Amino acid sequence: MLFKIPIKFVNLFHAFVVGVILTIIGILKNKTPNSLYYLLALIALLIPIFQHLPHFTFKSIYWELISILHYFVFLPGLLYLSYLGIYNSNVLNPYFTTIAASGVSISTYHIYKFITRII
């Protein structure tokens, strides 16, 4: 991790950037412009810059799981989604509803977390 960003801004970024991009991809389906897939790949590649490496000490199990998920699930998953969207979008046809639902879920969760942190 090179930069530490306040968690409130992280919540807003996930809610209004990551969640919205995934929702748009799910709604537009095969009509999604490649620029959104490139943007998603860029966001995935920023994970090592903004997310600390897992320590595997499990002193704080919640934050360890968040870190593990970002490195071992979200980073490769978002890169693979970007790759499929750019080079072979027909493979994604059965998954667009799931992608849109994931985007809505990410936005909803992070808006909730943001609100609970400012109250």
C-alpha positions as CSV (number, residue, x, y, z in Angstrom):
1,M,0.0,0.0,0.0
2,L,1.5,3.3,-1.1
3,F,-1.3,5.6,-0.1
4,K,-3.7,5.6,2.9
5,I,-7.1,7.2,2.1
6,P,-9.7,7.9,4.7
7,I,-12.3,5.2,4.8
8,K,-15.2,7.6,4.1
9,F,-13.6,8.4,0.8
10,V,-13.0,4.8,0.1
11,N,-16.7,4.1,0.7
12,L,-17.7,7.0,-1.7
13,F,-15.3,5.7,-4.4
14,H,-16.7,2.2,-4.2
15,A,-20.3,3.4,-4.1
16,F,-20.2,6.0,-6.9
17,V,-17.4,4.7,-9.2
18,V,-16.9,0.9,-8.9
19,G,-20.6,0.1,-8.2
20,V,-21.8,2.5,-10.9
21,I,-19.4,1.1,-13.5
22,L,-20.4,-2.5,-12.8
23,T,-24.1,-1.5,-12.9
24,I,-23.7,0.3,-16.3
25,I,-21.8,-2.7,-17.7
26,G,-24.7,-5.0,-16.6
27,I,-27.3,-2.7,-18.1
28,L,-25.6,-1.9,-21.4
29,K,-24.5,-5.5,-21.9
30,N,-22.8,-6.0,-25.3
31,K,-23.2,-2.3,-26.1
32,T,-20.8,-1.3,-23.2
33,P,-18.0,0.8,-24.6
34,N,-14.5,-0.6,-24.3
35,S,-13.5,2.5,-22.3
36,L,-15.5,1.3,-19.3
37,Y,-13.7,-2.1,-19.4
38,Y,-10.4,-0.3,-19.6
39,L,-11.4,1.9,-16.7
40,L,-12.4,-1.2,-14.7
41,A,-9.0,-2.8,-15.4
42,L,-7.2,0.4,-14.3
43,I,-9.2,0.4,-11.0
44,A,-8.3,-3.2,-10.5
45,L,-4.6,-2.5,-11.1
46,L,-4.8,0.3,-8.4
47,I,-5.7,-2.2,-5.7
48,P,-2.0,-2.9,-4.8
49,I,-1.4,0.9,-4.5
50,F,-4.3,1.6,-2.1
51,Q,-5.0,-1.8,-0.3
52,H,-2.4,-3.2,2.1
53,L,-1.1,-6.7,1.6
54,P,-2.7,-9.3,3.8
55,H,-0.6,-9.9,6.9
56,F,-2.2,-13.2,7.8
57,T,-2.0,-12.4,11.5
58,F,-5.7,-12.2,11.9
59,K,-5.5,-9.7,14.7
60,S,-8.4,-7.9,13.0
61,I,-10.2,-10.6,11.1
62,Y,-12.5,-8.2,9.3
63,W,-9.8,-6.1,7.7
64,E,-7.7,-9.2,6.9
65,L,-10.6,-10.7,5.0
66,I,-11.2,-7.4,3.2
67,S,-7.5,-7.4,2.1
68,I,-7.5,-11.1,1.1
69,L,-10.7,-10.6,-0.9
70,H,-9.3,-7.6,-2.7
71,Y,-6.0,-9.4,-3.7
72,F,-7.3,-12.9,-4.4
73,V,-10.9,-12.3,-5.7
74,F,-11.6,-8.7,-6.8
75,L,-8.2,-8.0,-8.5
76,P,-8.2,-11.1,-10.7
77,G,-12.0,-11.0,-11.1
78,L,-12.1,-7.5,-12.3
79,L,-9.2,-7.9,-14.6
80,Y,-10.7,-11.1,-16.1
81,L,-14.1,-9.3,-16.5
82,S,-12.3,-6.4,-18.3
83,Y,-10.4,-8.8,-20.6
84,L,-13.6,-10.7,-21.5
85,G,-15.4,-7.4,-22.1
86,I,-12.7,-6.0,-24.4
87,Y,-11.9,-9.1,-26.4
88,N,-14.8,-11.5,-26.2
89,S,-18.0,-9.9,-24.9
90,N,-20.3,-12.8,-26.1
91,V,-18.9,-14.9,-23.2
92,L,-20.4,-12.4,-20.7
93,N,-24.0,-12.7,-22.0
94,P,-25.4,-15.0,-19.3
95,Y,-23.7,-12.9,-16.5
96,F,-24.7,-9.3,-17.2
97,T,-27.6,-9.5,-14.7
98,T,-25.2,-10.7,-12.0
99,I,-22.7,-8.0,-12.9
100,A,-25.4,-5.3,-12.6
101,A,-26.7,-6.8,-9.3
102,S,-23.1,-6.8,-8.0
103,G,-22.8,-3.1,-8.9
104,V,-26.0,-2.2,-7.1
105,S,-25.0,-4.3,-4.1
106,I,-21.5,-2.6,-3.9
107,S,-23.1,0.8,-4.1
108,T,-25.8,0.1,-1.6
109,Y,-23.3,-1.5,0.9
110,H,-20.8,1.3,0.7
111,I,-23.4,4.1,0.9
112,Y,-24.7,2.4,4.1
113,K,-21.2,2.2,5.5
114,F,-20.5,5.8,4.6
115,I,-23.7,6.9,6.3
116,T,-23.0,4.9,9.5
117,R,-19.5,6.5,9.6
118,I,-20.7,10.1,9.4
119,I,-23.5,9.7,11.9
